[in-house]
Amino acid sequence: MARTTVPDLQRLKAENRKIVMVTAYDATMARLVDAAGADMVLVGDSLGMVIQGNEDTLGVTLEHIAYHGRCVARGLKQAHLTLDMPFLSFQISPQEALRNAGRLVQEGQAQSVKLEGGERSSEAIRLIVEAGIPVVGHVGLTPQSVHALGGFRVQGRSQEAADRIVRDAHAVEDAGAFCIVLESIPEDVAARITEELEIPTIGIGAGPSCDGQVLVCYDLLGFDLSFQPRFVKRYAEMEPAIVGAVRSYASEVRSGAFPTAEHSFQRKQAPARLKRVY
Ligand code: KIV
């Protein structure tokens, strides 16, 4: 099966079909979300929080994203792979942004790159797109600016702030991005942007009008039940399932109930398949 391309994603918007994006950070999760039919898989710099355990995304490097990009690419059969440009990989100069976007293609198997910011990132977006690398924009709450924003909070509540985000979204489109993530903004602001822009909008905490939605895989799967922000819907509760399963394993190891002959090798058996296939 062929991997989803930028024209395929543009066609989804033209046909009024919603785009499904989900994050993944390793080959196993990538295989699962791909099998579930996600259109786009994002190796987000959210990996700084959900994989590395940090409080924000600022410590993530290009090498981290490229490494996880390679891992995820091995698990994908059909979904489009977008890699996030981490903090300081695109802010210093448009030229440096282009070089780093190119590295994510060469070293991380990116089919497209995502970068935060509207007007302030438009020159970088333009140069990357001119080099033939598709770009996903990202406006509203831009987590790499967490300190300037005073925390992870909803953006665009005042008319002035909403107008600024709309201008930013236009700047991203005008610079050549093929799609844009709208994060944590009031739903009417996202609806206005979706109406005014030709490129697809992908929302996270931006309401139902967007052309698609994105969630962090661990959030939608309920890996951490203590984390329940308003924009997340949980489609599974994996935390108790995993803790319960590992508890059962631990108790059977301690009691000697695992492993039995069924899980052990005998000399005269036919060779078993030990290799994992992605
Ligand atoms: O880093 C990330 O995972 C993201 C999405 C939440 C949009 O930017």
Residues whose N, C-alpha, C, O or C-beta is under 5 A from the ligand:
A	BS01	KIV	T23 G44 D45 S46 V181 V214
